Amino acid sequence: MKIVLISTYELGRQPFGLVSPAAWLRKRGHAVACLDLTRQGLDAAAVRGAELLAIYLPMHTATRLACKLIPTLRAQNSRAHICCYGLYAPMNAEYLRSLGVGTILGGEFEGGLVRLAERLGSADGLKEKNGIFPQGLKPADAEGSRSEPFEAQDELKLRPPTAARRDGGERLAGSEKPQGSEDSALRYRGGDALKRAPTTVVATQMEPVISLERLKFEVPDRRGLAPIAKYAHLILPGDGYRLVGSTEASRGCKHLCRHCPIVPVYNGVFRIVERDVVLADVRQQVAAGAGHISFGDPDFFNGIRHAMELVEAFHAEFPGITYDVTIKIEHLRKQERHLARLRDTGCLFVISAVESVDDVILERLDKGHTREDFLYVARKFRELGMTLHPTFVPFTPWTTMEGYLDLLRVLAAEELIESVSPIQLGIRLLIPEGSRLLELEEVRGMVRVFDAESLVYPWGNADARVDALSETVQAIAAEADRKKESRAAAFARIWEVAHAAAGIDTPELRVTEARGVPFLSEPWYCCAEPTRDQLVAIDGAAAVQTQPERAVIADGFV
C-alpha cells in the first residue's frame, strides 16, 4: 500500500511520530513517504498517489496546522483514506471527522497504523494475511482486544489530595470531586479512582481510538526526511554549535497534571522504548553527524531504572556525545542523588516544566511541586555546575500583575535569565477538549464556548492589564528573535514594560554576570498557537516551508 506520513510541526527536530511508524510499515512491505512540512514542501505527486494519508498530531500547533492542511489533501486526493494520530487526535476527534478524517488513533499508534493499512489493503477488510497477522499484533477485532490496553490499568489512583485552595485557605469549588465534561476523555467513578471512558468505536473504524498496548518497538527509519543539519542546532557559549539528533526512550506519563495534554490519552500510564532500540536510533544519528541528542520523553525520570541504565550505556558507547532530557521538578528533587551522574554521562541541560512560582496556581494545575521545590532544584543545579532550563505558563486566568513581577524577580535572583527563552515569559494557558482543568467548577464557569477552529476553550483574565501584558511580552520576544537580541536584553525590556503595566516605578534590574548556557536554536514550547507564517505556508502547501518563526503568538502549555 502507498502511504504518506505527514508532520506539520515537531519542535524543530525530525518527527519521531513519522520515523517510528515508517519503520513498522516498511518492514511489512508498505511503500511509505515521510513529509515534514517544516523542512520540505508538500509532495503533490506522493499525495495524489497515496491510498492512506496519515497526519501526526503530537501538540496543539501541529493540530491547528493540520486542520488547515486537510482540505488541501482532500482536494488533491479525494480517494485516499485520511488518518490522524498522536496525542491531539482523540482530543479533537469530532472536529477532525467533520473535516473528512476517517480514522483517529491515540496513544501507542504504531500498531493501529499497521492494522489500518492491512484493513484498507484487504478486499475482505481486516483479516490474517497468508494465515499470519502482522508481527507482534493482534487483529483489532479479536475478542477483548479493544479493552485489553486498559485492563491492567483498571484503577489509576490520583495523587494524594492536595486540593487547590484560595489564598485564604478556602478549598476551591469543584476540586473535591472533579467531574469531567460530557465530551471529556476522563471520567471519575467512586470518587477517588480515575478511569478512562470505554474506547470509542465507530462504524468506519475497527482500530481502537486510544491504545495503550505494550509494543515491541522497531528502530526508527529516518529515510526520506531532511538531514539533521537542516533541523535545530545546539548553541554553545562562545558561538559554537553542534548538530542535534533526537529520539524517545519512553512515552506517556505517570502523572496527572491538570493542564497536560498527555493525561486525556495516557491517563497516568507510560510506556518504555527498549534500550537497544533507543541506542540503535542514537547510533544512526551519530553516524549522520549528530554531536548532541535531545530525548523527547515527556519525563525522562518516569522510569528511573530504565533512564539511568540507558544513560550509562549511552555514555559508554558515545563518550563524546552530549544529551538533554526533560524531567519534572518533583522528580528532580526526589531523585537528586542521580543528578551528578546525569552530568557525568554527558547531560548538558535539563528542561523542566515549572509553569509558575505561585503555589496557588501550581495546586490548581496539580503539578506536584511547590515554589520552594523549584528554588531548591535551581540551587542544587548551580551547586552541581549543571544547567536547568525551566519553562513557564506565566499567563493563566489566576495570574496577577504582582504575580508576574514576582516571577521576573525570581528569575533574576536565581540567575536564570539566560536559561529562559523570552517567549517562555509570554505563553498563555490553553484549555483544550479533555483537559483536567475542566474538572474544576471554577474553570468551567470562566471559560467561553469551545472554539472548534482554535481547538480551545477561550478565557480572559479578570484584570485586562494582564491580558494586554501577555501580548506586549510576545511582541518583545518576536522582535528580539528577529534582531537576534540577547536573552538578557529581551528580559530587561520585559522587566520594564511589566512594571509600567503595573503602574509602578521600574526598579534597577540587578543581576550578576551569568555564565553562558547551552540551548537549542529553536525555543522549547510544545503547545502554542501557530505563527501567521506557518498558517500561510500550510494554506499554500506548495513551497518549502521555512523554519517556523521561533517567537510565537504563544498561547500554550507544557
C-alpha positions in Angstrom: 0.0 0.0 0.0 1.2 3.5 -0.8 1.2 5.5 2.5 2.2 9.1 3.1 3.0 10.1 6.7 2.9 13.9 7.3 4.1 16.1 10.1 3.3 19.8 10.3 5.4 20.7 13.3 7.7 18.9 15.8 9.8 21.4 17.8 12.5 21.7 15.2 13.5 18.1 15.2 13.0 15.1 12.9 9.5 13.9 13.9 9.7 10.7 15.9 6.0 10.2 15.0 7.0 9.7 11.4 10.2 7.7 11.7 8.8 5.2 14.2 5.7 4.1 12.2 7.6 4.3 9.0 9.8 1.5 10.3 6.8 -0.6 11.2 5.0 -0.1 7.9 8.1 -0.5 5.6 9.0 -3.7 7.4 5.6 -5.1 6.5 6.0 -4.2 2.8 4.2 -0.9 2.5 5.6 2.0 0.4 6.0 4.9 2.8 6.8 8.5 2.1 7.5 10.8 5.0 6.8 14.5 4.7 8.0 17.0 7.3 6.3 20.2 6.2 8.6 22.4 8.4 11.5 21.4 6.2 10.1 20.4 2.8 7.2 21.2 0.6 4.1 19.1 0.2 4.9 16.5 -2.4 1.7 16.7 -4.6 2.7 13.6 -6.6 3.1 11.5 -3.4 -0.2 12.8 -2.1 -2.1 12.1 -5.3 -0.8 8.5 -5.4 -1.4 7.6 -1.8 -4.0 5.2 -0.6 -3.5 6.3 3.0 -2.6 9.8 4.2 -1.7 9.8 7.9 -1.1 13.1 9.8 0.9 13.2 13.1 -0.7 15.4 15.8 1.6 15.5 18.8 0.7 19.0 20.0 -1.6 22.0 19.6 0.4 23.8 16.9 0.7 20.7 14.8 -3.0 20.1 15.1 -4.0 23.7 14.1 -1.7 23.5 11.1 -3.1 20.1 10.1 -6.7 21.3 10.2 -5.7 24.0 7.6 -3.9 21.3 5.5 -6.6 18.6 5.4 -8.8 20.4 2.8 -5.8 20.7 0.5 -5.1 16.9 0.9 -8.7 16.1 0.2 -8.7 18.3 -2.9 -5.5 16.7 -4.2 -6.7 13.1 -3.5 -10.3 12.5 -2.6 -9.9 8.7 -2.8 -7.3 8.4 -0.1 -8.2 7.4 3.4 -7.2 10.1 5.9 -6.0 9.2 9.4 -4.9 11.5 12.2 -2.8 10.0 15.0 -0.9 11.3 18.1 -1.9 12.9 21.4 -4.2 15.6 19.9 -6.1 13.3 17.6 -8.5 11.7 20.1 -9.0 15.0 21.9 -10.2 16.7 18.7 -11.9 13.6 17.1 -15.3 15.2 16.4 -13.8 18.2 14.6 -11.3 16.1 12.7 -14.1 13.8 11.5 -16.0 16.8 10.3 -13.0 17.7 8.1 -13.2 14.2 6.5 -10.8 12.3 8.7 -11.7 8.6 8.7 -9.5 7.1 11.4 -8.4 8.5 14.8 -5.5 6.9 16.6 -4.1 7.9 20.0 -1.6 6.5 22.5 0.6 3.8 21.1 -0.3 4.3 17.5 2.2 2.2 15.5 0.1 -1.0 15.9 -3.1 0.9 14.9 -1.4 2.2 11.8 -0.3 -1.2 10.7 -3.8 -2.7 11.3 -5.4 0.2 9.4 -3.0 -0.4 6.4 -3.8 -4.1 6.5 -7.5 -3.5 6.7 -7.5 -0.9 3.9 -5.4 -3.2 1.7 -7.6 -6.2 2.1 -10.7 -6.6 0.0 -12.3 -8.6 2.8 -11.5 -6.0 5.5 -9.1 -6.8 8.3 -8.0 -10.4 8.2 -5.0 -12.5 8.5 -2.6 -12.3 5.6 -1.3 -15.7 4.5 -2.6 -17.0 7.8 -0.3 -14.7 9.8 -1.3 -11.4 11.3 1.3 -8.6 11.3 4.2 -9.5 13.6 3.6 -8.7 17.3 0.0 -7.6 16.8 -3.5 -9.0 17.3 -6.4 -8.3 15.0 -8.2 -5.2 16.3 -11.5 -7.1 16.2 -10.2 -10.0 18.2 -12.3 -10.8 21.3 -11.5 -8.4 24.1 -8.8 -6.5 22.2 -10.5 -3.1 22.4 -10.4 -3.1 26.2 -7.2 -5.0 26.6 -4.9 -2.0 26.9 -6.9 -0.7 29.9 -7.4 -3.9 31.9 -4.1 -3.6 33.6 -4.8 0.0 34.4 -8.2 -0.6 35.9 -8.0 1.8 38.7 -5.4 4.6 38.4 -5.2 6.3 41.7 -4.9 10.1 41.9 -2.1 11.8 43.6 -2.9 12.1 47.4 -5.3 15.1 47.6 -3.7 18.5 47.7 -6.9 20.2 46.6 -6.4 23.7 45.3 -7.2 26.5 47.7 -7.7 30.2 47.6 -5.2 32.5 49.2 -7.2 32.5 52.4 -7.1 28.7 52.6 -10.7 28.1 51.3 -11.0 25.0 49.2 -11.7 25.8 45.5 -15.2 24.8 44.4 -15.2 21.7 42.4 -11.8 20.5 43.5 -13.1 17.8 45.9 -14.9 15.7 43.4 -13.9 16.8 39.9 -16.2 15.9 37.1 -15.2 15.6 33.5 -17.4 17.2 30.9 -19.6 15.0 28.8 -17.0 15.2 25.9 -14.0 14.6 28.2 -11.9 11.5 27.8 -11.8 11.2 31.5 -14.5 10.0 33.9 -14.4 9.9 37.7 -16.1 7.0 39.4 -16.4 6.1 43.0 -15.0 9.5 44.0 -11.3 8.6 44.1 -10.5 6.4 41.1 -9.7 7.9 37.7 -10.8 5.6 34.9 -10.9 6.0 31.2 -14.2 6.0 29.3 -14.6 2.9 27.1 -12.6 3.2 23.9 -14.8 4.9 21.3 -15.7 2.6 18.4 -17.3 4.0 15.2 -18.8 2.2 12.2 -15.9 3.2 9.9 -13.1 2.4 12.4 -12.1 -1.0 13.7 -8.9 0.2 15.4 -9.1 1.4 19.0 -9.2 5.2 19.1 -6.8 5.0 22.1 -4.5 2.1 22.6 -2.0 1.6 25.5 -0.9 -1.8 24.3 2.7 -2.8 25.1 4.6 -2.7 21.8 7.9 -4.1 20.8 9.3 -1.1 19.1 11.2 -1.0 15.8 14.4 1.0 15.2 13.1 4.3 13.7 13.5 4.5 9.9 14.7 8.1 9.1 15.0 7.7 5.3 13.3 10.4 3.3 13.5 13.2 5.8 15.7 16.3 5.5 19.2 15.7 7.1 19.6 16.6 10.7 21.8 19.6 9.6 18.5 21.2 8.5 16.9 21.0 11.9 17.5 22.8 15.2 21.2 23.1 16.4 22.7 23.2 19.8 24.1 26.7 20.5 27.1 26.6 22.8 28.6 29.5 24.8 31.2 31.2 22.7 29.3 30.9 19.4 30.0 27.2 18.9 27.3 24.8 17.8 26.6 21.1 17.3 24.2 19.1 15.1 21.3 17.7 17.1 19.6 14.3 16.8 16.5 13.3 18.7 14.8 10.2 20.0 12.4 8.9 22.6 13.1 6.4 25.4 9.5 6.4 26.8 6.1 7.7 26.0 3.1 8.8 28.2 3.5 9.9 31.8 2.6 8.5 35.2 1.5 11.9 36.4 -1.9 13.7 36.1 -1.1 17.4 35.8 -4.4 19.2 35.1 -3.2 21.2 32.1 -1.2 18.5 30.4 -2.4 17.1 27.0 -0.8 13.7 27.8 -3.3 12.9 30.5 -6.5 12.6 28.5 -4.8 9.9 26.4 -2.4 8.1 28.7 -4.2 8.7 31.9 -1.2 8.1 34.2 0.3 5.3 32.1 3.8 5.4 30.5 5.5 3.0 28.1 9.2 2.2 27.8 11.1 2.0 24.5 13.6 -0.8 24.7 17.1 0.3 25.4 18.6 -1.5 22.4 16.1 0.3 20.1 17.0 3.7 21.6 20.7 3.1 21.3 20.4 1.9 17.7 18.5 5.1 16.8 21.2 7.2 18.5 23.9 5.3 16.7 22.4 6.0 13.2 22.1 9.7 14.1 25.6 10.0 15.4 26.8 8.4 12.2 24.9 11.1 10.3 26.8 13.8 12.2 24.9 14.4 15.5 27.0 15.7 18.3 24.1 16.0 20.7 20.9 14.0 21.3 17.7 15.5 22.6 15.5 13.0 24.3 11.8 13.8 23.7 10.3 11.9 26.6 7.6 13.8 28.5 9.5 12.9 31.6 12.8 11.1 31.4 12.6 10.0 35.1 9.2 8.3 34.8 11.1 5.1 34.8 14.2 5.9 36.8 16.0 2.5 36.4 15.4 2.5 32.7 16.6 6.1 32.5 19.9 5.6 34.4 20.7 2.3 32.7 20.2 4.0 29.4 22.4 7.0 30.1 25.2 4.7 31.4 25.0 2.6 28.1 24.8 5.8 26.1 27.9 7.3 27.7 29.8 4.1 27.4 29.2 3.9 23.6 29.2 7.6 22.9 31.5 9.3 25.4 31.9 12.4 23.3 28.2 13.0 22.6 26.1 15.2 24.9 22.4 15.0 25.5 19.4 16.8 27.1 16.3 15.5 28.8 13.0 16.7 30.2 12.3 16.0 33.9 9.6 17.3 36.3 10.7 19.4 39.3 9.1 16.8 41.5 11.3 14.1 40.1 14.5 16.2 40.1 14.1 16.7 43.9 13.1 13.2 44.7 15.9 11.7 42.6 18.5 14.3 43.3 21.1 11.6 44.1 21.1 10.8 40.3 21.8 14.3 39.1 25.5 14.2 39.3 25.5 11.0 37.3 23.4 12.7 34.6 26.0 15.4 34.5 28.9 13.0 34.3 27.3 10.9 31.5 27.0 14.0 29.2 23.7 15.6 30.2 24.3 19.2 29.0 21.0 20.6 30.4 17.6 19.6 31.8 14.3 21.1 30.7 11.7 21.2 33.4 8.1 22.5 33.1 8.0 24.7 36.2 4.9 26.6 34.9 4.6 29.0 37.8 6.2 30.2 41.1 2.8 30.8 42.7 1.8 27.9 44.9 -1.9 28.5 44.5 -1.6 28.3 40.7 0.7 25.2 41.0 -2.0 23.5 43.1 -4.7 24.3 40.5 -2.5 22.8 37.8 -1.8 19.8 40.1 1.9 20.0 39.2 3.1 18.0 42.2 5.8 20.6 43.2 5.9 23.9 45.1 7.8 27.2 44.7 10.2 26.0 47.3 10.8 22.8 45.4 11.7 24.8 42.3 14.1 27.1 44.2 15.7 24.0 45.8 16.3 22.4 42.4 17.6 25.5 40.8 20.2 26.0 43.6 21.1 22.3 43.5 21.8 22.6 39.8 24.1 25.6 40.4 25.9 23.7 43.2 26.5 20.8 40.8 27.5 23.0 37.9 24.5 21.9 35.8 22.2 23.9 33.6 18.4 24.0 34.2 16.1 25.3 31.5 12.8 26.0 33.3 9.7 26.5 31.1 6.6 28.5 32.2 3.0 29.2 31.6 3.0 32.7 33.1 -0.4 33.9 31.9 -3.3 32.0 33.4 -6.8 33.1 34.5 -5.3 33.4 38.0 -2.2 35.4 37.1 -2.0 38.9 38.7 0.3 41.8 37.9 2.2 41.3 41.2 2.5 37.5 40.5 4.1 38.2 37.1 6.5 40.7 38.6 7.3 38.1 41.2 8.3 35.6 38.5 10.6 38.1 36.9 12.2 38.8 40.3 12.8 35.1 41.0 14.4 34.5 37.6 16.8 37.4 38.2 17.6 36.4 41.8 18.2 32.8 40.8 20.5 33.7 37.8 18.1 32.0 35.4 17.7 34.9 32.9 19.9 33.2 30.3 18.2 29.9 30.8 14.7 31.1 29.9 13.8 31.9 26.3 11.9 35.2 26.1 8.9 33.5 24.5 8.5 31.5 27.7 7.6 34.7 29.5 4.7 35.3 27.2 2.9 31.9 27.0 -0.8 31.7 27.8 -2.6 28.7 29.2 -4.5 26.6 26.7 -7.6 24.6 27.8 -8.3 22.1 25.1 -11.0 19.4 25.0 -10.4 16.7 27.6 -8.3 18.9 29.8 -8.4 18.0 33.5 -8.7 21.7 34.2 -12.4 21.3 33.2 -12.9 19.2 36.3 -12.7 22.4 38.3 -16.1 24.1 38.7 -14.3 27.4 38.8 -12.7 26.8 35.4 -16.0 25.6 33.8 -17.6 28.8 35.0 -15.0 31.1 33.5 -14.3 29.6 30.0 -16.4 30.6 27.0 -17.9 28.3 24.4 -15.5 25.8 22.8 -13.8 27.3 19.7 -13.6 24.5 17.2 -11.3 26.3 14.9 -8.8 27.2 17.6 -9.4 23.9 19.4 -9.6 25.5 22.8 -12.0 26.9 25.4 -11.2 30.6 25.4 -10.8 32.5 28.6 -9.8 36.0 29.8 -8.1 37.3 32.9 -10.2 39.4 35.2 -7.5 42.1 35.0 -7.4 43.3 31.4 -3.9 44.7 32.1 -2.6 41.1 32.4 -4.0 40.0 29.0 -2.6 43.2 27.4 0.8 42.5 29.0 0.9 39.0 27.5 0.5 40.4 24.0 3.3 43.0 24.7 5.7 40.4 26.0 5.0 38.2 23.0 5.8 41.1 20.7 9.0 41.8 22.5 10.0 38.1 22.2 9.3 38.1 18.5 11.3 41.3 17.9 14.2 40.0 20.0 14.3 36.9 17.9 14.2 38.8 14.6 17.0 41.1 15.8 19.0 38.2 17.4 18.9 40.1 20.6 20.4 38.5 23.7 18.1 36.9 26.3 19.4 39.4 28.9 18.5 42.4 26.7 15.0 41.0 26.0 14.4 40.3 29.7 15.4 43.9 30.5 12.7 45.2 28.2 10.1 42.8 29.6 11.1 43.9 33.1 10.5 47.5 32.1 7.1 47.0 30.4 5.8 44.7 33.1 6.5 47.3 35.8 5.0 50.1 33.6 1.9 47.9 33.1 1.5 47.5 36.8 1.7 51.3 37.2 4.8 51.3 39.4 8.3 52.7 39.0 10.8 50.3 37.4 13.4 49.3 39.9 17.0 48.7 38.8 17.5 45.2 37.4 20.4 43.9 39.4 21.8 40.7 38.0 25.1 39.0 38.4 27.1 38.3 35.3 25.7 34.9 34.4 27.7 32.2 32.7 26.7 31.4 29.2 24.4 28.4 28.9 23.9 25.9 26.0 20.4 25.9 24.4 18.7 24.6 21.3 18.3 27.1 18.4 14.5 26.6 18.4 13.0 27.5 21.8 11.2 24.7 23.5 7.4 25.2 23.6 5.1 22.2 22.9 1.6 23.6 22.7 1.4 27.1 21.2 -0.7 28.8 18.6 0.9 28.6 15.2 2.5 31.7 13.7 1.0 33.6 10.8 3.9 32.4 8.6 3.1 28.8 9.5 -0.6 29.2 8.6 0.2 30.9 5.3 2.7 28.1 4.4 0.1 25.4 5.2 -2.6 27.3 3.2 -0.3 27.4 0.2 1.1 23.9 0.7 3.1 24.4 -2.5 6.6 25.6 -1.5 9.2 24.6 1.1 8.0 25.9 4.4 10.7 27.9 6.2 11.7 27.2 9.8 8.9 28.5 12.0 9.3 31.9 13.4 10.7 31.0 16.8 8.9 33.6 18.9 5.2 32.9 18.5 1.8 34.1 19.4 2.2 31.9 22.4 -1.0 30.6 23.8 0.4 27.4 25.2 1.0 24.9 28.0 3.7 22.4 28.5 
